[in-house]
Amino acid sequence: MVKKYVVRLTSEERKKLENMVTRGKVAAYKRLHAQVLLKADISDKGPGWADQKIADAFDITVRSIERIRKRLIEYGLDAAIRRASGGGRKRLLDGSAEAHLIALACSDPPEGRCQWTLQLLADKMVELRYTDTVSYETVRRVLKKTKSNHGKR
């Protein structure tokens, strides 16, 4: 199989990566990406390792190696070493909506209730148009995060 993204490091790039691997404090994922690129390099050091051999040596997937290669070729060395951006879900409640939720949770509960439930809070957030939709589980996570952060002040 012919690789679409072939790693050919310049001597400066190789030196930078080798320094990351052998010296100083570097985030583990950056060191891993540097090691992957060094092993995949087919420049003057000879043929690079096969992706499966790299995957076995560093206990990562072949797909991860392919993504690192691709970022190197398309965006350069710095992008290949960093974590990819854009992953994960979009937050359902922004900072403003979270603040409204916390204020609501601290307010008096609705008439006929002795306390707020997670579902009541979620429904009230939608009713007050702080958000289009929110689940009681999202409300729980926000309040839990707030409670754990509040105790650390």
C-alpha positions in Angstrom: 0.0 0.0 0.0 1.3 3.4 -1.0 1.2 6.0 1.8 -0.5 9.3 0.9 1.4 11.2 3.6 5.0 10.4 3.6 7.2 11.8 6.4 10.4 13.4 5.2 11.9 15.5 8.0 14.5 18.1 7.4 17.6 18.0 9.6 16.3 21.0 11.6 12.9 19.3 12.1 14.6 16.0 13.1 16.8 17.8 15.6 13.8 19.6 17.1 11.9 16.4 17.5 14.9 14.6 19.0 15.3 17.4 21.5 11.7 17.0 22.5 12.1 13.3 23.1 15.4 13.4 25.0 15.4 16.7 26.9 13.3 18.9 29.0 9.7 18.7 30.2 7.4 18.1 27.3 3.7 17.0 27.5 3.4 13.3 27.0 1.2 13.6 23.9 3.8 15.9 22.3 6.6 13.5 23.1 4.5 10.6 21.6 3.8 12.6 18.4 7.5 13.5 18.1 8.5 9.8 18.5 5.9 8.7 15.9 7.3 11.2 13.4 10.9 10.2 14.1 10.1 6.6 13.5 8.0 7.3 10.4 10.7 9.5 8.8 12.1 8.2 5.5 14.8 10.8 5.0 18.5 10.2 5.1 18.2 8.0 8.2 16.8 5.1 6.0 13.3 3.8 5.6 10.9 4.6 8.3 9.1 2.1 10.4 5.8 0.6 9.2 2.7 2.1 10.8 1.8 -1.1 12.5 5.3 -1.4 14.0 5.0 2.2 15.3 1.5 1.4 16.6 2.8 -1.7 18.5 5.8 0.1 19.9 3.9 3.1 21.3 0.5 1.4 22.0 -1.5 3.7 19.7 -3.7 3.0 16.7 -2.6 3.1 13.1 -5.3 5.6 12.5 -3.7 8.0 15.0 -0.4 7.6 13.2 -2.1 8.4 9.9 -3.6 11.6 11.4 -0.3 12.8 12.8 1.3 12.2 9.3 -1.5 14.1 7.6 -1.2 17.1 10.0 2.6 17.2 9.4 2.2 17.3 5.6 -0.8 19.6 5.4 -0.1 22.0 8.3 3.6 21.6 9.3 5.6 20.3 12.2 4.0 22.4 15.0 0.5 21.3 14.0 1.6 17.6 13.9 3.0 17.8 17.4 -0.1 19.6 18.9 -3.3 17.9 19.6 -5.9 18.2 16.9 -8.5 20.8 17.5 -12.2 20.8 16.8 -13.1 17.6 18.6 -15.7 17.2 21.2 -19.2 18.4 21.6 -20.3 22.0 21.7 -21.2 23.2 25.2 -25.0 23.2 25.7 -24.9 26.0 28.2 -22.4 28.9 27.8 -21.1 30.9 30.8 -24.0 33.2 30.9 -26.6 30.4 30.8 -24.6 28.6 33.6 -24.7 31.8 35.7 -28.5 32.0 35.2 -28.9 28.4 36.2 -26.9 28.8 39.4 -28.9 31.9 40.3 -32.1 30.1 39.6 -31.0 27.1 41.7 -30.2 29.5 44.6 -33.6 31.2 44.4 -36.8 30.1 46.1 -38.4 27.1 44.5 -41.7 27.3 42.7 -44.8 27.6 44.9 -45.9 24.3 46.3 -42.4 22.9 46.2 -39.9 22.8 49.1 -36.9 22.6 46.8 -35.9 22.7 43.1 -35.5 19.4 41.3 -33.1 19.0 38.3 -36.1 18.6 36.0 -37.8 21.8 37.3 -34.6 23.7 36.8 -34.2 22.4 33.3 -37.8 23.3 32.4 -37.5 26.8 34.0 -34.3 27.5 32.0 -36.2 26.7 28.8 -39.3 28.7 29.9 -37.1 31.7 30.6 -35.4 31.3 27.3 -31.9 31.0 28.6 -31.6 28.0 26.3 -33.6 26.2 23.7 -33.3 22.9 25.3 -31.5 21.4 28.3 -31.7 18.1 30.0 -31.7 17.5 33.8 -28.4 15.7 33.4 -26.8 18.8 32.0 -28.2 20.8 34.9 -26.8 18.2 37.3 -23.3 18.4 35.7 -23.2 22.2 35.9 -24.4 22.3 39.5 -22.0 19.5 40.5 -19.1 21.4 38.8 -20.1 24.6 40.6 -20.4 22.9 43.9 -16.9 21.2 43.6 -15.3 24.5 42.4 -17.1 26.5 45.2 -15.5 24.4 47.9 -12.0 25.1 46.5 -12.0 28.8 47.0 
